Amino acid sequence: MIGAARGNRSLVRSAGGIRIVRWAAVAAVIFSAAIPQAFAQSYGNFFMRGPSMNIGPRINVNPSVRYSPNIRYDGYGDPGPGPRVLREVDRPVSSNPGPRRARKTTPSATDRTYVAKEVLIEVDGNPTDAQADALARRHRLTRVQSQNFPLTNSTFFRWRISDGRSVDDVVRELVAGGNVKSAQRNNIFRLQQSAAAKSEGDPAQYALAKMRLPEAHQLSVGTDVVVAVIDSGIDVTHPELAGVIAGTFDALNSGEGPHAHGTSIAGVIAAHARLMGTAPSSRLLAIRAFGAQKGGAESTSFLVLKSLDYALSKNAQVINMSFAGPHDPAMERGLAAAAAKGIVLVAAAGNAGAKSPPLYPAADRNVIAVSATDQSDKLFAQSNRGSYVAIAAPGVDILSPAPDGKYQMSSGTSLSAAFVSGVAALMIARNPNITPVDVRSTLTATARDLGPKGRDDQFGAGEADALGAVSAVSAAPMAAASDNGVKR
């Protein structure tokens, strides 16, 4: 997760701080620093909270150029000068420039898990505004927003409570009245990306070898598979994402610029310039459902439903959800409807650690939940655990794009989910007839076992193996002939 900008920090000079990084067989790169841009963020409640963090010094470094040999990247074949890397590091959220220590916080009853003084109700069909307003007045509520969702064949309303009643009291009243299909809190969801972990050796794109992506790209590059990224917006002008955007949608109608989190997730899936994305020839739907908030990028049940509905309308084949929150009945129905349409659903397991309860949408039965591993095959310390974890993927110190042509190092189950979404796209491109159930079972059957033998609550079935998963999919005749060829 990446929060609001906090201004420039002091110039850092790497006097004598030259670090030798070994690429495949050659070269050394001198790390230099520039003026950092800082961002800070904290989660709203204890079970969704990750550490506060900023983006630290930009480091000039050439990402290793390890392209799939059967892909041509027009205009980006020459790596040229090294990109600017924004490295995220732990810092206090306070403006006090004291010691760099993670801020300790205590859970409180005021932690926000849902929108105050607002209820989300569902009615069948598509009632008129007059009917909706009459129903709202009957319950002493004010209509804020409404939308009909073909995804669920129903209309959802956001209604505001203007008196002293609690949200839960109003929900009970609405359900007891029998005039609505459902009523609930308008829950809050938060993105699942944290500060980059301290790493050793060359972290840049280590996931490629771990997941055997270059070999998998001999069989599939995800050609034209549509992946919806429900996130915080994507820098569609970034060279890594040139030509991959199939559509954009701003559920907030906010007019905000692209956010680092969404751009990072998009890059893990489809980068194709200096970096190698998991499915570099896939097509992305850039969906903004998360907006900048003081406590971090947030979204709500209503906005996620709008995003799911848009993804369905644009024929998404995979939906990446790198966010987490409480169980949400409305979203559960939306996810079930999407799965019934044959869409593969992937979500971050969460960054709340070992003691967290299950987070959603990852814990939904129709969703592939992904935990995060590091370069040494250890579980990311903040990664959620649980019986709902299906599989693991690299998610620590991942090099990915950032807005304005920059790059960043970041960590979290958000990134792990993006890797698995990309592998799902590779599988679908190889055989478009594969079902979501088959995608899940193939991913888990071919995963590289980690931790205790067999399935466990930390890694699920193990770490995703792109080559193993793609090889296990029987190629459709046309896909076998075309998917690993030249696209861009």
GUKEPA-848360 format. One record per atom (N, C-alpha, C, CB): residue in one letter; x, y, z. Coordinates in steps of 0.2 Angstrom, whole numbers, plus 5000, padded with zeros to 4 digits. Glycine has a CB too. Example, Ala and Ser with C-alpha at 12.3 -4.5 7.8 and 13.67 -1.06 7.14 Angstrom:
2
A506649725039
A506249785039
A506649845039
A505749785045
S506449895035
S506849955036
S506450005039
S507049975029
This chain:
488
M500449945000
M500050005000
M500450065000
M499550005006
I500250114996
I500650174996
I500250234997
I500950184989
G500350275002
G499950335004
G500050395001
G499950335011
A499950455004
A499950515001
A500650545002
A499550565005
A500850584997
A501550614997
A501750655003
A501650654990
R502350655006
R502450685011
R503050735010
R502650645017
G503250745004
G503750795002
G504450765001
G503750845008
N504950804999
N505550784998
N506050775004
N505950824993
R506450725004
R506850715010
R507550735008
R506850645013
S508050735013
S508750765011
S509050725006
S509150765018
L509550755003
L509950724997
L510450675001
L510350774993
V510350614998
V510850555001
V511350544995
V510450495002
R511950544997
R512550534993
R512850464995
R513050584993
S512950424990
S513250354991
S514050364991
S512950304986
A514350394996
A515050404996
A515350344998
A515250465001
G515650304994
G515950244995
G515450184996
G516350255001
G514850204995
G514350154996
G514150114990
G513650184998
I514750094986
I514650064980
I514449984981
I515250064975
R513949964978
R513749894979
R513749854973
R513049894982
I514149804973
I514149764967
I513549714966
I514849724967
V513249714961
V512649674960
V512849624954
V512049714958
R512749564955
R512949514949
R512349504945
R513149454952
W512349514939
W511849494934
W512049424931
W511749554928
A511749404926
A511749334924
A512549314923
A511449324918
A512949354920
A513549334919
A514049394919
A513649294912
V513849454919
V514249514918
V514149564922
V514249534911
A514549624922
A514349684924
A514349694931
A513749714920
A514349764933
A514249784939
A513849854939
A514849794944
V513449864943
V513049924943
V513249964949
V512349914942
I513350034948
I513450074954
I512850104956
I513950134952
F512650094962
F512050124965
F512150194967
F511750084971
S511750244965
S511750314967
S511050334969
S512050354961
A511050384973
A510450404976
A510250474974
A510450404984
A509550484974
A509350554972
A508850574978
A509050554965
I508550634976
I508050654981
I507450614981
I507850734980
P507250584987
P506750544987
P506050574987
P506750494993
Q505550544985
Q504850564986
Q504550524992
Q504450564980
A504250554997
A504050515002
A503250505002
A504250545009
F503050445004
F502350435005
F502250395012
F502050384999
A501750405015
A501550375021
A500850345022
A501750425027
Q500850295025
Q500150265025
Q500050215031
Q499950225019
S499550215034
S499350165040
S498650135038
S499450195047
Y498550075040
Y497950045040
Y497450065045
Y497949965040
G496850055044
G496350085048
G496150035054
G495750095045
N496149975053
N496049935059
N496549885060
N495349895059
F496649845066
F497249815067
F497349755063
F497249785074
F496749715061
F496849655057
F497049675049
F496349615057
M496949735047
M497149755040
M497749795040
M496549785037
R498049815046
R498549865046
R499249835044
R498549895053
G499549865040
G500249855038
G500649905041
G500349845030
P501349905040
P501749955043
P501650025040
P502449935043
S501750075043
S501850135040
S502450135036
S501750195045
M502450175030
M503050175026
M503050235021
M503050105022
N503650245019
N503750295014
N504150265008
N504150355017
I504250305003
I504650284997
I505350314999
I504350304990
G505850284999
G506550305000
G506850334994
G506850255004
P507550334995
P507950354989
P507850324983
P508650354991
R507850364977
R507850334971
R508550304969
R507650384965
I508650244967
I509250214966
I509350194958
I509350154970
N509850224955
N509850214948
N510150144947
N510350264945
V509750094944
V509950024944
V509649994937
V509849984950
N510049954933
N509749924928
N509349864930
N510249914922
P508749854929
P508449794930
P508749744925
P507649794929
S508749674927
S509049624923
S508549614917
S509149564926
V508849614911
V508449614905
V508349534903
V508749654899
R507849504905
R507849434904
R507149414900
R507849394911
Y507149434894
Y506549434890
Y506449354888
Y506449474885
S505749344887
S505649274884
S505849284877
S504849264884
P506249234875
P506549234868
P506149244862
P507049174867
N505449224863
N505049224857
N504549284857
N504549164858
I504749334862
I504349394862
I504749454859
I504049414869
R504549494855
R504849554852
R504549614856
R504849554845
Y504949654859
Y504749714862
Y504949774858
Y504949714869
D504549794853
D504649844849
D504749914852
D504149854843
G505349944851
G505450004854
G505750004861
G504850044855
Y505849944864
Y506049934871
Y506649884872
Y505449914876
G506849864866
G507349804866
G508049834870
G507549784859
D508249894869
D508849914872
D508649944879
D509149974867
P508949914884
P508849934891
P508950014892
P509149894896
G509450034889
G509650104889
G509850124896
G509050154887
P509850184898
P510050204905
P509550174910
P510050284906
G509850164916
G509450124921
G508850174924
G509850114927
P508350134925
P507750174928
P507850204935
P507050134927
R507450244937
R507450274944
R507050224948
R507150344944
V507350204953
V506950154958
V506850184964
V507450094959
L506150184966
L505950214972
L505950154977
L505250244972
R506350154982
R506350104987
R505950114993
R507050084989
E505450074995
E505050095001
E505350065007
E504350055000
V505350105012
V505650085018
V505250105024
V506350125019
D505250075030
D504850095036
D505050155038
D504950035041
R504550205040
R504650265043
R504050275047
R504750325038
P504150315053
P503550345056
P503050385052
P503750375063
V502450385053
V501950425050
V502050495052
V501250405050
S502250505058
S502250575061
S502750615057
S502450575068
S502650685056
S503150725053
S503750735057
S502850795051
N503750715063
N504350725067
N504950685064
N504250695074
P505550715062
P506050675059
P506450635064
P506450725055
G506150605069
G506550565074
G506850505071
G506150555080
P507050455075
P507250395073
P506750355069
P507450345079
R507050315064
R506650275060
R506450215063
R506950265053
R505850215067
R505550155070
R504850145068
R505650165078
A504650085067
A503950075065
A503550095071
A503849995064
R503050135069
R502550155075
R502150105078
R502150215072
K502150105084
K501650055088
K500950085088
K501950035094
T500550045087
T499850065087
T499450015091
T499550075080
T498850035094
T498449995098
T497749995095
T498450025106
P497449935094
P496849935091
P496349975096
P496549865090
S495850005093
S495350045096
S494650035093
S495550115097
A494150055097
A493450045095
A493350095089
A492950055100
T493750145088
T493550195083
T493950175076
T493850255085
D494250115076
D494550095070
D494050085065
D495050035071
R494150115059
R493650115054
R493650055049
R493750175049
T493150015050
T493049955046
T492449965041
T492949895050
Y492050015042
Y491450025037
Y491350105037
Y490849985040
V490950125032
V490750195032
V490250215037
V490550215025
A490450265041
A490050285046
A489350315044
A490350345051
K488850305047
K488150335045
K487950325038
K488250415046
E488150265036
E487950245029
E487750175029
E488450265024
V487250155025
V487050085024
V486950065017
V486350065028
L487150005015
L487049985008
L486549935008
L487749955006
I486049955003
I485449905003
I485349884995
I484849945005
E485049824995
E484949794988
E484249774987
E485449724987
V484049794981
V483349774979
V483349744973
V482849844979
D482849704971
D482849664965
D482649714959
D482249614965
G482849694953
G482749734948
G483049804947
G481949744947
N482649854944
N482849924943
N482349974945
N483149934936
P482249984952
P481650034953
P481850104951
P481550034961
T481250144950
T481350214948
T481650254954
T480650244946
D481850314953
D482050354958
D481550374963
D482350424955
A480950384960
A480350394965
A480250344970
A479750414961
Q480250284967
Q480150224972
Q480750214977
Q480150154968
A481350224975
A481950224979
A481850274985
A482550234975
D481650344983
D481650394987
D481050384992
D481550464984
A480550354990
A479950344995
A480150285000
A479350314991
L480550234998
L480750185002
L481250215007
L481150124999
A481750265005
A482150295009
A481850335015
A482650335005
R481350375013
R480950415017
R480550375023
R480450465014
R480350315020
R479950275025
R480450255031
R479750205021
H481050245029
H481550225035
H481950285037
H482050175032
R481750345036
R482050405038
R482850405036
R482050415046
L482950395029
L483650395026
L483650435020
L483850325025
T484250455018
T484350495012
T484750465007
T484650565014
R484450455001
R484850424996
R485450464994
R484350414990
V486050424994
V486650454992
V486850434984
V487250434996
Q486750374983
Q486950354976
Q486650284975
Q487750344976
S486550264969
S486250204967
S486450184960
S485450204967
Q486450114959
Q486650094953
Q486350024952
Q487450094952
N486150004946
N485949944944
N486549904942
N485349944939
F486549844944
F487149794942
F486849734939
F487549774949
P487049734932
P486849664929
P487149604932
P487049674921
L487749614935
L488149564938
L487749524943
L488749594942
T487349564947
T486849524952
T486149534950
T487049554959
N485949564945
N485249574943
N484849614948
N484949504941
S485149664951
S484849694956
S485149774957
S484949664963
T484849814961
T485049884961
T485349894969
T484549934960
F485849924969
F486149934976
F486150014977
F486949914976
F485950034983
F485850104985
F486350114991
F485150114987
R486650174991
R486950194997
R486450245000
R487650234995
W486350235007
W485850285010
W486250305016
W485250245012
R486050375018
R486450405024
R485950415029
R486650475022
I486150395035
I485750405042
I485950475044
I486050345047
S485350515045
S485450585047
S485250595054
S485050625043
D485050535058
D484850545065
D485350505069
D484150525066
G485150495075
G485650465080
G485650385080
G485550485087
R485350355075
R485350285075
R485950255073
R484750255070
S486150195075
S486750165073
S486650135066
S487050115078
V487250115063
V487150085056
V486850015057
V487850075053
D487049975062
D486849905063
D486049905065
D487249875069
D485849955069
D485149965070
D484749975064
D485050025075
V484950015060
V484650035053
V484649965049
V484950095050
V485149935049
V485249875045
V484649825047
V485949845045
R484649815054
R484149765057
R483449795055
R484249765064
E483349855055
E482649885054
E482449865047
E482649955055
L482949875042
L482849865035
L482649795033
L483349895031
V483049755036
V482949675035
V482249655038
V483549635038
A482149685044
A481449665047
A480849685043
A481449685054
G480949745040
G480449775036
G480249735030
G480549845034
G480649695027
G480549655022
G480449685015
G479949615023
N480649755015
N480549795008
N481249785004
N480449865010
V481749755006
V482349755003
V482649685002
V482949805006
K483049674997
K483349604996
K483849595002
K483649594989
S484249645003
S484749635008
S484949705011
S485349605005
A485249715016
A485549775019
A486149755023
A484949805024
Q486649805023
Q487249785027
Q487649855027
Q487649735023
R488149845031
R488649905031
R488949915025
R489249895037
N489249975023
N489649985017
N490349985019
N489450065014
N490549925019
N491249905022
N491849935018
N491349825022
I492349945022
I492949975019
I493549925018
I493250025024
F493849925012
F494349885010
F494949925009
F494149845004
R495549895010
R496249925010
R496649885005
R496549945017
L497149925002
L497649894998
L498149855002
L497949944993
Q498449804999
Q498849755003
Q499549755001
Q498649685003
Q499949815001
Q500649824999
Q500949855005
Q500749864993
S501549835007
S501949855013
S502649885011
S501949805018
A503049895016
A503649925014
A504149865012
A503949955021
A504549885008
A505049835005
A505449805011
A505549865000
A505549735011
A505949705016
A506649715014
A505749635017
K507049705020
K507849705019
K508049645015
K508149715025
S508449645010
S508549585006
S509349585005
S508249594999
E509549525003
E510249515001
E510349494994
E510549455006
G510949504991
G511049484984
G510649534979
G510849414983
D510549504974
D510149544968
D509449524969
D510449524961
P509049574971
P508349554972
P507949564966
P508049594977
A508249604961
A507849624955
A507549564951
A508249674951
Q506949554951
Q506649504947
Q506849434948
Q506749524940
Y507049424955
Y507149354957
Y506649304956
Y507449354964
A505949334955
A505349294955
A505349254948
A504749334955
L505749284943
L505749254936
L505949184937
L506149294931
A506549174940
A506849104940
A506449064945
A507549114943
K506249094951
K505849054955
K505249024952
K505649094961
M504849064948
M504249034945
M504349004938
M503749094945
R504949004936
R505148974929
R504749014924
R505048904929
L504749074924
L504349114919
L504649124912
L504249184922
P505349124912
P505549124905
P505449064901
P506349134905
E505449004905
E505248944901
E504548944900
E505548884906
A504148964904
A503448964903
A503249004897
A503048994909
H503649064896
H503449104890
H503649074884
H503849164891
Q503949014884
Q504048974878
Q503348944875
Q504648924878
L502948934880
L502348904879
L501748954878
L502148854884
S501749004882
S501249054882
S501449124885
S500649034887
V501249174882
V501349244885
V500749284887
V501749284880
G500149244887
G499549274889
G499249314884
G499649314895
T499349304877
T499149344872
T498349364872
T499249314865
D498249424873
D497549454873
D497049424878
D497249434866
V497349394883
V496949374889
V496749444893
V497249324894
V496149454895
V495949514898
V495949514906
V495249544896
V496449544909
V496449544916
V496249614919
V497249534918
A495749614923
A495549674927
A495949684933
A494749664928
V496149744934
V496549754940
V496149804944
V497249784938
I495749784949
I495349824953
I495849854958
I494749794956
D496049914958
D496549944962
D496450024963
D497249924959
S497050054962
S497050124964
S497250164958
S497550144969
G497150134952
G497350174946
G498050154943
G497350244947
I498150164937
I498750134933
I499050194929
I498650074929
D499650204929
D499950254925
D500050214918
D500750274927
V499550234914
V499450204907
V499950224902
V498750214904
T500350274904
T500850304900
T501550274901
T500850374900
H501650234906
H502250204908
H502550154902
H502250164915
P503150164900
P503450124895
P503350044896
P504150134894
E503350024902
E503249954904
E502549934902
E503349944911
L502049974901
L501349954900
L501149984893
L500949984906
A501550004889
A501350024883
A500949974879
A501950044878
G500349984876
G500049944872
G499649894876
G500449914868
V499649894883
V499249834886
V498549854889
V499749814892
I498449914889
I497849944892
I497249934887
I497850014894
A496749894890
A496149874886
A495549924887
A495949804886
G495649954893
G495049994895
G495250024902
G494449964895
T494950084904
T495050114910
T494350134913
T495450184910
F494250134920
F493650144923
F493850174930
F493150084924
D493550234931
D493650264938
D492950264942
D493850344937
A492950214946
A492350204950
A492150264955
A492350134954
L492750304956
L492650354961
L492450424957
L493250364965
N492550424951
N492450484947
N492850544950
N491750504947
S493550524952
S493950574957
S494350614953
S494350524961
G494550594947
G495050634943
G495750634946
G494850704943
E495850584951
E496550584954
E497050554949
E496550534960
G497650574950
G498250544945
G498350464947
G498850584946
P498750434943
P498850364945
P499250354951
P499250334939
H499050294955
H499350284961
H499850234960
H498750254966
A500350234965
A500950184964
A500750114965
A501450204969
H500250104969
H500050034970
H499749994964
H499550024976
G499250034961
G498950004955
G499449994949
G498450044953
T499950044949
T500450044943
T500949984944
T500850104943
S501049974951
S501549914953
S501149844951
S501649914960
I500549844953
I500249774951
I500149764944
I499549774954
A500049814940
A499949814933
A500649784930
A499749874930
G501149814933
G501849794930
G502049724931
G502349844933
V501849704937
V501949624939
V501649584934
V501749614946
I501049604932
I500649564927
I500849564920
I499949584928
A501049634918
A501049644911
A501649684908
A500449674908
A502149694913
A502749734911
A503049704905
A503249744916
H503349744900
H503649714894
H504249764891
H503149704889
A504549804895
A505049844893
A505749824896
A504949924894
R505949854901
R506549834905
R506449774910
R506849894909
L505749774912
L505549714916
L505249664912
L505149744922
M505149604915
M504749554912
M504149544916
M505149484911
G503549554914
G502949534917
G502749464917
G502349584915
T502349444921
T502149374921
T501749354915
T501649354927
A501349394912
A500949384906
A501049444902
A500149364907
P501649454899
P501749514895
P501349534889
P502449514893
S500949484887
S500549504881
S499849504883
S500649454875
S499649504889
S498949504891
S498749584890
S498849484899
R498049594891
R497749654891
R497449674898
R497249654885
L497549734900
L497349754906
L496749804906
L497949784910
L496249794911
L495749844912
L495949874919
L495049804913
A496149944918
A496349984923
A495750014927
A496850044921
I495649984933
I495050004936
I495250034943
I494549944938
R495050104944
R495150134950
R494550124955
R495350214949
A494650094960
A494150084965
A494350114972
A493950014966
F495050124972
F495350154978
F495650224978
F495950104981
G495450264982
G495650334982
G496050354988
G495050384982
A496450404987
A496850424993
A496450444999
A497350484990
Q496650425005
Q496350445011
Q496950455016
Q495850385014
K496750495021
K497250505026
K497550445029
K496950555032
G497150395030
G497450335033
G497650285028
G496950305037
G497650305021
G497850255016
G497350245011
G498050185019
A497550215005
A497050205000
A496450165002
A497450184993
E495850185001
E495350145003
E494750144998
E495050175010
S494350084999
S493750084994
S493250054999
S493950034988
T492650044996
T492050024999
T491649964996
T491550085001
S491249934999
S490849884996
S490549904989
S490249855001
F490249964989
F489849984984
F490349994978
F489550054985
L490950024979
L491450044974
L491749974971
L491950084976
V491849924975
V492049864973
V491549824968
V492249814979
L490949834970
L490349804966
L490349844959
L489649814970
K490449904959
K490449944953
K491049914949
K490550014954
S491549904952
S492149884948
S492049814945
S492749884953
L491749764949
L491649704947
L491149704941
L491349654953
D490649744942
D490149744936
D490449774930
D489549794938
Y490949824930
Y491249844924
Y491749794921
Y491749904926
A492049754926
A492549704923
A492149654919
A492849664929
L491549634922
L491149584918
L490849614912
L490549564923
S490649674912
S490449704905
S490949714900
S490149774907
K491649714902
K492149714897
K492449644896
K492649764900
N492149594898
N492349524896
N493049504900
N492449514889
A493149534906
A493749514909
A493749434910
A493749544916
Q494349404909
Q494449334910
Q494749314917
Q494849304905
V495149364920
V495449364926
V495349424930
V496249344926
I495149424936
I495149484940
I495649484946
I494349494943
N496049534946
N496549534952
N496349584957
N497249554949
M496249564963
M496049604969
M496549604974
M495349574972
S497049654974
S497549654979
S497349704985
S498249684976
F496849684988
F496549724994
F496249674998
F496049774991
A496049695004
A495749655009
A495349695014
A496349625013
G494849655017
G494349685022
G493949635025
G493949745018
P493349655028
P492949605032
P492549565027
P492549645037
H492249515030
H491749475026
H491149525023
H491449415030
D490949515017
D490449565014
D489949525010
D490849615010
P489349515012
P488849475009
P488749505002
P488249475013
A488749565001
A488549594994
A489149574989
A488449664994
M489749584992
M490349564987
M490349494986
M490949594990
E490149454991
E490149384990
E489649364985
E489949344997
R489149394984
R488649374979
R488949394972
R487949404980
G489249454972
G489549474966
G490149434963
G489849544967
L490549404968
L491049364966
L490749294964
L491549354972
A490249274967
A489949204965
A489649214958
A489349184969
A489349274956
A489049284949
A489649294944
A488649354949
A490249324946
A490749324942
A491049254940
A491349374945
A491149214946
A491449144945
A490949104940
A491549114952
A490349114941
A489849074937
A489849094930
A489149094939
K490149154928
K490249174921
K490949154919
K490249254921
G491349114923
G491949084920
G492549134922
G491949074913
I492449184926
I493049224927
I493449204933
I492749294929
V494149204932
V494549174937
V494749234942
V495249154934
L494649224948
L494649274954
L495249264958
L494049274958
V495649314959
V496349304963
V496349364967
V496949304958
A496549344974
A496649404979
A497149394983
A495949404983
A497449444986
A497949444991
A497649424998
A498249524992
A498049375001
A497849345007
A497849395012
A498349285009
G498249445012
G498249505017
G498849505020
G497649485022
N499049565023
N499649585026
N499549595034
N499949645023
A499149555037
A498949565044
A499349525049
A498249565045
G499749475046
G500149425050
G499749365053
G500349465056
A500049335057
A499849265059
A499249265063
A500449235063
K499049315067
K498549315071
K497849345068
K498649355078
S497949365062
S497349395059
S496849345057
S497549435052
P496149365058
P495649325056
P495649325048
P494949355058
P495249285045
P495249285037
P495049345035
P494749225035
L495349365029
L495149435026
L494849415019
L495749475025
Y494449465017
Y494049455011
Y494249505006
Y493349455012
P494249494999
P493949434996
P494349374996
P493749454989
A494949374998
A495349314998
A495049255001
A496049325001
A494649255006
A494449205010
A493749175007
A494249215017
D493549215002
D492949184998
D493049124994
D492649244993
R492549074994
R492649014992
R492749014984
R492048964993
N492649064981
N492749074973
N493349104971
N492149104970
V493749124976
V494349164975
V494949124977
V494349224979
I495549134973
I496149104974
I496549144978
I496549084967
A496649124985
A497049174990
A497749154989
A496749154997
V498149214989
V498849204988
V499249234994
V499049234981
S499749194997
S500149225002
S500849244999
S500249175008
A501249275003
A501949305000
A502549265002
A501949375001
T503049254998
T503649225000
T504249274998
T503749154996
D504849265001
D505349304999
D505849264995
D505749325005
Q506449294994
Q506949264989
Q507249194992
Q507549314988
S507149184998
S507449125002
S506849075003
S507749145008
D506249085000
D505749045001
D505449045008
D505848974999
K505549095011
K505249105018
K504549145017
K505749135023
L504149135022
L503449175021
L503649245023
L502949135026
F503349295020
F503349365021
F503049365028
F502949405016
A503449405033
A503249405040
A502549425041
A503649445044
Q502249475037
Q501649505038
Q501049465034
Q501649575036
S501249415030
S500749385027
S500249345031
S501049325022
N499649345029
N499149315033
N499249235031
N498449335030
R498949195036
R498949125036
R498249105036
R499449095041
G498149035035
G497449015036
G497248955031
G496949065035
S496748925032
S496548865028
S496348895021
S495948825031
Y496148955021
Y495948985014
Y496448995009
Y495549045015
V497148995012
V497649015007
V497748955002
V498349025011
A497748974996
A497748914991
A498448904989
A497348934985
I498848964988
I499548954985
I499949014987
I499448954977
A500549014986
A501049064988
A501349094981
A501549044993
A501649154981
A502049174976
A502549234979
A501549204970
P503049244975
P503549294977
P503149364979
P504049314972
G503349394984
G503049454986
G503449504990
G502349444990
V504049484991
V504549524995
V505049564990
V504849485000
D505149624991
D505649664987
D505549654980
D506349634990
I505049664977
I504849654970
I504949724967
I504149634969
L505349724961
L505449774957
L504849784952
L506149774953
S504549844952
S504049854948
S503949924946
S503349834951
P503549944941
P503450014939
P503150054944
P503050014932
A503250124944
A502950174948
A502750224943
A503350194954
P502250274945
P502050324941
P502550374938
P501450364944
D502450404933
D502950454930
D503650424927
D503150504935
G503550364925
G504150324922
G504650304927
G504450374917
K504450294933
K504950274939
K504850204940
K504850314945
Y505250174945
Y505150104947
Y505250104954
Y505750064944
Q504950054957
Q504950044965
Q505149974967
Q504350074967
M505349974973
M505449904977
M504849904982
M506149894980
S504449854982
S503949854987
S503849774989
S503349884985
S503449764994
S503249704996
S502549694998
S503749685002
G502249634999
G501649625001
G501249574997
G501249685001
T500749545000
T500349494996
T499949524990
T499849465001
S499949584990
S499649624983
S500049594977
S499749694984
L500749594978
L501149584972
L501149504971
L501849594974
S501049464976
S501049394975
S500349374971
S500949354982
A499849404973
A499149394969
A499249414962
A498649434972
A499649464961
A499749494954
A500149434950
A500149554953
F500649404953
F501049354949
F500549294948
F501549324954
V500049274952
V499649224951
V499149234946
V499249194957
S498849304946
S498449324941
S498749314934
S498249394942
G499449334933
G499749324927
G499849254925
G500449364928
V499949214929
V500049144928
V499349114925
V500249094934
A498849134928
A498149114926
A498049144919
A497649144931
A498249204917
A498249224910
A498649184906
A498449294910
L499249164907
L499549114903
L499249054902
L500249104906
M498849024907
M498548964906
M497948974902
M498348934913
I497549024902
I496949034898
I497149054891
I496549104901
A497749084890
A497949094883
A498149034880
A498549144883
R498348984883
R498548914881
R497948874879
R499048884886
N497448884883
N496848844882
N496248894885
N496848774885
P495948934880
P495348974882
P494748934885
P495149014877
N494748874885
N494148834887
N494248814894
N494048774883
I494848824897
I494948804904
I494448844909
I495748814906
T494248814914
T493748844919
T494148864925
T493248784921
P493848914929
P494148934935
P494248884940
P493648984938
V493848824940
V494048774944
V494648734942
V493448724945
D494748724935
D495348694933
D495948734934
D495248674925
V495848804933
V496448844934
V496648834941
V496248924933
R496248834946
R496448834953
R496748764954
R495848844958
S496448714952
S496648644953
S497348634950
S496148594951
T497448664944
T498148654941
T498648694944
T498048674933
L498448754946
L498948794950
L499248754956
L498648864952
T498748734960
T498948694966
T499248634965
T498348684971
A499048594960
A499348524959
A500048534956
A498948494953
T500248594953
T500948594950
T501348644955
T500848624943
A501148664960
A501548714964
A502148674967
A501048744970
R502648714969
R503248694972
R503148694979
R503848734970
D503148634982
D502948624989
D503448664994
D502948554991
L503248704998
L503648735003
L503348725010
L503648815002
G503848735015
G503648725022
G503448645024
G502948755024
P503048635028
P502848565030
P502648525023
P502348555035
K502748465023
K502648425017
K501848425016
K502848355017
G501648445010
G500948445008
G500648515009
G500548395012
R500048525009
R499748585010
R499748605017
R498948585008
D499848675018
D499948705025
D499548775024
D500648705027
D499448805030
D499148865031
D499548925029
D498848875038
Q500248915028
Q500648975027
Q500748985019
Q501348965030
F500848925016
F501048925008
F500448895004
F501648895007
G499948875007
G499448835004
G499748775001
G499148874998
A499648764994
A499948704991
A500648714989
A499548694984
G500948774990
G501648784989
G501748854984
G501948734985
E502348864982
E502448924977
E502248904970
E503148944978
A501848954967
A501648944960
A502248934956
A501249014958
D502148884951
D502648864946
D502348884939
D502848794947
A502548934936
A502248954930
A502348904925
A502549024927
L502948874924
L503048824919
L502648764920
L503848804919
G502648744926
G502248684928
G501548684927
G502348664935
A501248744928
A500548754927
A500348764920
A500348824931
V500748794916
V500648804909
V500748744905
V501048864906
S501248704907
S501348644904
S500848594905
S502048614906
A500448594911
A499948544913
A499348564909
A499848554920
V499248624906
V498648634902
V498748614895
V498548714902
S498248574893
S498248554886
S498148604881
S497748494885
A498548624877
A498448674872
A497948664867
A499148694868
A497548714867
A497048714861
A497348724855
A496448774862
P497148694849
P497548704843
P497748774841
P497048674837
M497248824841
M497448884839
M497948924844
M496848934838
A497848904850
A498248934855
A498948914855
A497948924862
A499048844853
A499748814853
A500048844847
A499648744852
A499748864842
A500048894836
A500248974836
A499648884830
S499849004841
S499949074841
S500149114847
S499349104839
D500049084853
D500149124859
D500849134861
D499849084865
N501349094859
N502049114861
N502449154855
N502449054863
G502049184850
G502349214845
G502449294846
G501949214839
V502649324841
V502749404842
V502049434843
V503149424836
K502049484848
K501449524849
K501549594848
K501149514856
R502049624851
R502249694851
R502849714847
R502249724858
